[in-house]
């Protein structure tokens, strides 16, 4: 009989201890209510409460950072419908846990409503191009507006990010086509400029070639004339008893024969000669005129 009483007594004591002690995990707070009324907030660790349901754990609230992802559809200034993917990071304010629990039933839905309202008042002021350019600025503005509203409910908005801007499918296809057309036009212009450079370079090279060829011919002819002049002068100095024209005729004949030999040595089979007997005399006269002019 005594053993039964002791067993019952131990069971009662264990029940009292179990209903009295409770543990709160790290980054978590517990709200304790007494007879349905807020009593206290307990941080991490082991705590004691009144047993048998007098003090009740009303809620365990996470203090860690939470993230909510929402999709908002709105219209830009140039009447383009876009879908925005928004990620919001928030957490409960440790200094205002009671407001976070008692004032707001569904914080994530409330945050979504505030973000939708802020975006639908900001995006219609911008064109589609401006929306892409100022995406981060809009996200920061939305974050400030939502943070101000949610602070009264004990929530801190840490960061708001616009992770994606997706225009209507037809608009997106049109933008891609416009971009492709612009790139093709630029490519065509580059190809045309490249062809122009090739043509101009080839023309300049041909002109330089002709110029150098002319310079070479002029220098060659000058060397021939200079050689003939030197030969004439040497014959004069030798007192061979010949006139200048006779000397010139001999030299011209030698030059003519040397030219024929050079022509034949290179395997040529066609030769254009003056079509009248006075042709050689004309050449001789021209050379003499050049020497006198010199």
WOHU-V457944 format. One record per pair of residues at least 12 apart in sequence whose ideal C-beta (glycine too) atoms are under 10 Angstrom apart, sorted by the first residue. I is the first residue (numbers start at 1). J is the second residue. D is the distance in Angstrom with one decimal. If there is no record, write none. Layout:
# WOHU-V457944
i:j:d
I:J:D
I:J:D
This chain:
# WOHU-V457944
i:j:d
15:51:7.8
15:52:8.6
16:51:5.0
16:52:7.9
17:48:9.7
17:51:8.2
18:51:8.4
19:49:7.9
19:50:8.6
19:51:3.9
19:52:6.0
19:53:7.5
19:54:9.0
19:55:9.0
20:47:9.3
20:48:5.5
20:49:6.1
20:50:7.4
20:51:4.7
20:52:9.2
20:54:10.0
20:55:8.7
21:46:6.3
21:47:7.4
21:48:6.1
21:49:8.0
21:51:9.4
22:42:7.8
22:45:10.0
22:46:7.5
22:47:5.7
22:48:8.0
22:49:6.3
22:55:9.1
22:57:6.4
22:60:9.9
23:42:9.6
23:44:8.6
23:45:7.3
23:46:5.3
23:47:7.6
24:41:9.8
24:42:5.3
24:43:6.2
24:44:5.0
24:45:6.1
24:46:7.9
24:47:6.6
24:57:9.2
24:60:7.5
25:44:6.2
25:45:9.3
25:60:8.1
25:62:9.4
26:43:9.3
26:44:4.8
26:45:9.0
26:63:9.0
26:64:9.3
27:43:9.7
27:44:7.3
27:62:6.8
27:63:4.8
27:64:5.0
27:65:9.5
27:91:9.5
27:94:9.9
28:42:9.4
28:43:8.3
28:44:6.4
28:60:5.7
28:61:6.8
28:62:5.9
28:63:6.5
28:64:8.3
29:41:5.5
29:42:6.6
29:43:5.8
29:44:8.0
29:59:8.8
29:60:7.6
29:61:5.2
29:62:8.6
29:63:6.4
29:92:8.0
29:94:7.4
29:97:5.4
29:98:9.9
29:100:9.6
29:101:9.3
30:42:4.5
30:43:8.2
30:44:9.2
30:47:7.6
30:49:9.5
30:57:5.5
30:58:8.1
30:59:7.3
30:60:5.4
30:61:7.7
30:97:9.6
31:56:9.6
31:57:7.5
31:58:4.5
31:59:4.8
31:60:8.1
31:61:6.8
31:97:7.0
31:98:7.1
31:100:9.7
31:101:5.6
31:102:8.5
32:47:8.2
32:49:6.1
32:50:9.3
32:55:5.3
32:56:7.1
32:57:6.4
32:58:6.8
32:59:9.5
33:54:9.9
33:55:7.4
33:56:5.2
33:57:8.1
33:58:4.4
33:59:8.9
34:49:8.6
34:50:7.1
34:53:9.8
34:54:6.2
34:55:5.3
34:56:7.5
34:58:9.9
35:53:9.1
35:54:7.1
35:55:8.9
35:56:8.5
36:56:8.1
36:58:8.7
37:58:9.8
38:58:7.7
38:98:6.3
38:101:8.8
38:102:7.3
39:54:9.6
39:55:6.2
39:56:8.8
39:58:8.8
40:55:8.6
40:98:10.0
41:61:8.7
41:94:9.3
41:97:5.4
41:98:6.8
41:101:9.1
42:57:8.7
42:60:9.7
43:63:9.2
43:94:8.7
43:97:9.8
44:63:9.3
58:101:7.5
58:102:9.3
59:97:9.3
59:100:9.7
59:101:5.5
59:102:9.5
61:92:5.7
61:94:9.8
61:97:6.0
61:98:9.7
61:100:6.7
61:101:6.1
61:154:9.6
62:91:8.0
62:92:7.1
63:91:6.3
63:92:5.7
63:93:9.1
63:94:6.1
63:97:8.3
63:100:9.9
64:91:6.6
64:92:9.0
65:89:5.7
65:90:7.5
65:91:5.0
65:92:9.9
65:156:9.4
65:158:6.3
65:159:9.1
66:88:8.9
66:89:7.1
66:90:5.8
66:91:6.1
66:92:8.6
66:107:8.6
66:108:8.0
66:111:9.7
66:155:9.4
66:158:9.3
67:87:6.0
67:88:6.9
67:89:5.0
67:90:7.8
67:91:9.9
67:108:9.8
67:158:9.3
67:159:9.0
67:161:9.6
68:86:8.6
68:87:7.4
68:88:4.9
68:89:8.1
68:90:7.0
68:107:8.6
68:108:4.9
68:109:9.2
68:111:5.8
68:112:6.8
68:115:8.7
68:160:9.8
69:85:7.0
69:86:7.2
69:87:5.0
69:88:7.8
69:108:9.9
69:112:9.6
69:161:9.6
69:163:8.0
70:84:8.8
70:85:7.8
70:86:5.3
70:87:8.2
70:88:7.3
70:108:8.7
70:109:9.7
70:111:8.1
70:112:4.8
70:113:9.6
70:115:6.2
70:116:7.4
70:119:9.7
71:83:6.1
71:84:7.2
71:85:5.7
71:86:7.6
71:112:9.6
71:116:9.7
71:164:8.9
71:166:9.2
72:84:4.7
72:85:8.2
72:86:6.1
72:112:8.5
72:115:6.8
72:116:5.2
72:117:9.7
72:118:9.4
72:119:5.1
72:120:7.3
72:123:8.6
72:142:9.8
72:162:9.2
73:116:9.1
73:119:9.5
73:120:9.1
73:166:9.5
73:168:9.8
74:116:8.3
74:119:5.8
74:120:4.9
74:121:9.3
74:122:8.9
74:123:4.8
74:124:6.8
74:131:9.6
75:120:8.5
75:123:7.3
75:124:5.9
75:128:9.9
75:168:9.8
76:123:6.0
76:124:6.6
76:125:8.8
76:126:6.0
76:127:5.8
76:128:4.9
76:129:9.1
76:130:8.0
76:131:5.7
76:165:9.8
76:167:8.5
76:171:9.7
77:123:8.3
77:124:6.0
77:125:6.2
77:126:5.6
77:127:5.0
77:128:8.2
77:130:7.7
77:131:8.7
78:124:10.0
78:126:8.9
78:127:4.7
78:128:5.9
78:129:8.6
78:130:9.2
78:131:9.7
78:171:9.7
79:124:9.4
79:127:9.7
79:128:9.4
79:171:9.8
80:127:8.0
80:128:4.7
80:129:9.9
80:131:8.7
80:167:5.7
80:168:6.5
80:170:9.8
80:171:5.3
80:172:9.7
80:174:9.9
80:175:9.6
81:128:9.9
81:166:9.8
81:167:7.4
81:168:4.9
81:170:9.9
81:171:7.9
82:119:10.0
82:123:7.2
82:128:7.0
82:131:6.8
82:132:9.6
82:164:9.8
82:165:5.9
82:166:6.4
82:167:5.1
82:168:7.3
82:171:8.4
82:172:9.8
83:164:7.8
83:165:7.8
83:166:4.5
83:167:8.0
83:168:8.4
84:115:9.2
84:116:9.5
84:119:6.2
84:120:9.9
84:123:7.5
84:131:8.7
84:135:8.8
84:138:8.9
84:139:9.4
84:142:9.8
84:162:5.7
84:163:8.6
84:164:7.1
84:165:5.9
84:166:7.7
85:161:9.0
85:162:7.2
85:163:4.8
85:164:3.9
85:165:8.0
85:166:7.5
86:111:9.8
86:112:8.7
86:115:5.7
86:116:8.9
86:118:9.7
86:119:7.3
86:138:9.9
86:139:7.6
86:142:7.6
86:160:6.6
86:161:7.0
86:162:5.6
86:163:7.1
86:164:8.8
87:139:9.4
87:159:8.1
87:160:7.5
87:161:4.7
87:162:8.2
87:163:5.4
87:164:9.5
88:108:8.9
88:111:5.8
88:112:8.3
88:114:9.3
88:115:6.4
88:139:9.6
88:142:8.7
88:143:7.9
88:146:7.2
88:147:9.9
88:150:9.7
88:157:6.6
88:158:8.5
88:159:7.4
88:160:5.0
88:161:7.8
89:143:9.5
89:156:9.5
89:157:7.6
89:158:4.5
89:159:4.5
89:160:7.6
89:161:8.0
90:107:7.5
90:108:8.6
90:111:6.4
90:146:8.6
90:147:8.7
90:150:7.1
90:155:5.5
90:156:6.3
90:157:5.1
90:158:6.1
90:159:8.6
90:160:9.0
91:155:7.3
91:156:5.6
91:157:8.9
91:158:6.5
92:107:8.5
92:153:9.6
92:154:6.2
92:155:6.2
92:156:7.6
93:150:9.3
93:151:7.5
93:153:9.1
93:154:5.0
93:155:6.5
93:156:5.2
94:154:9.3
94:156:9.3
95:154:8.3
95:156:9.8
96:151:8.2
96:152:9.1
96:153:8.3
96:154:3.7
96:155:8.4
96:156:9.0
97:154:6.4
98:154:7.2
99:151:9.4
99:152:7.4
99:153:5.8
99:154:3.6
99:155:8.7
100:150:9.4
100:153:6.3
100:154:3.3
100:155:5.9
100:156:9.7
101:153:9.8
101:154:7.8
102:153:9.5
102:154:8.9
103:152:7.7
103:153:5.0
103:154:6.8
103:155:9.7
104:150:8.5
104:152:9.4
104:153:4.4
104:154:7.5
104:155:7.4
107:150:7.7
107:153:7.0
107:154:9.0
107:155:5.8
110:146:9.4
110:149:8.4
110:150:7.2
110:153:7.2
110:155:8.5
111:146:6.4
111:147:10.0
111:149:8.9
111:150:6.4
111:153:9.6
111:155:7.6
111:157:7.5
111:160:9.3
112:146:9.7
113:146:9.5
113:149:9.5
114:142:8.4
114:145:7.0
114:146:4.5
114:147:9.3
114:148:9.3
114:149:5.2
114:150:7.0
114:157:9.0
115:139:9.8
115:142:6.0
115:143:9.1
115:145:8.6
115:146:5.8
115:157:9.5
115:160:7.1
115:162:10.0
116:142:9.7
117:142:9.4
117:145:8.3
117:146:9.0
117:149:9.2
118:138:8.8
118:139:9.9
118:141:7.3
118:142:4.3
118:143:8.8
118:144:9.0
118:145:4.6
118:146:6.3
118:149:9.1
118:160:9.0
119:138:7.4
119:139:9.3
119:141:9.5
119:142:6.1
119:145:9.7
119:160:10.0
119:162:8.4
121:141:9.8
121:142:9.5
121:145:8.8
122:134:9.4
122:137:9.3
122:138:5.5
122:139:9.8
122:141:6.2
122:142:6.9
122:145:8.8
123:138:7.0
123:142:9.8
123:162:9.8
123:165:9.4
125:138:9.6
126:138:7.7
128:165:8.5
128:167:6.3
128:168:9.9
128:171:7.4
128:175:8.3
129:175:9.6
131:162:9.1
131:165:6.2
131:167:9.1
132:165:6.1
132:167:9.4
134:162:10.0
135:161:9.2
135:162:5.0
135:163:9.4
135:164:9.5
135:165:6.2
136:161:8.5
136:162:7.5
137:162:9.9
138:160:9.4
138:162:6.4
138:165:9.7
139:159:8.6
139:160:5.1
139:161:5.7
139:162:4.6
139:163:9.2
140:159:9.4
140:160:7.5
140:161:9.8
140:162:9.8
141:160:9.1
142:157:9.2
142:160:5.3
142:161:9.8
142:162:8.1
143:157:5.7
143:158:8.6
143:159:6.7
143:160:3.7
143:161:8.8
144:157:8.5
144:160:8.9
145:157:9.3
145:160:9.4
146:160:6.7
147:159:9.9
147:160:8.4
221:287:9.9
221:290:8.6
222:290:9.5
222:294:9.3
224:255:7.3
224:287:8.5
224:290:9.7
225:287:7.0
225:290:5.6
225:291:6.6
225:293:9.8
225:294:6.8
226:291:9.7
226:294:8.4
227:251:8.8
227:255:8.8
228:247:9.5
228:248:7.6
228:251:5.5
228:252:7.9
228:254:9.7
228:255:7.3
228:287:6.6
228:288:9.5
228:290:9.0
228:291:6.9
229:251:9.7
229:287:9.7
229:290:9.2
229:291:5.6
229:294:6.8
231:247:7.8
231:248:9.3
231:250:9.1
231:251:5.4
231:254:8.8
231:255:9.6
232:244:6.7
232:247:5.3
232:248:6.6
232:250:9.7
232:251:6.8
232:288:9.7
232:291:7.4
233:247:9.6
234:247:9.5
235:247:4.8
235:248:9.6
235:250:8.3
235:251:8.2
244:288:8.0
244:291:8.9
244:292:9.6
245:284:8.3
245:285:9.8
245:288:7.3
248:284:6.2
248:285:9.5
248:287:7.0
248:288:5.7
248:291:7.9
249:280:9.0
249:281:9.0
249:284:6.2
249:288:9.7
251:284:9.3
251:287:8.7
252:280:7.3
252:281:9.4
252:283:6.8
252:284:4.8
252:285:10.0
252:287:6.4
252:288:8.9
253:280:8.1
253:284:8.9
255:283:9.2
255:284:9.9
255:287:8.7
256:273:10.0
256:280:6.9
256:283:8.0
256:284:9.4
259:271:9.6
260:273:9.7
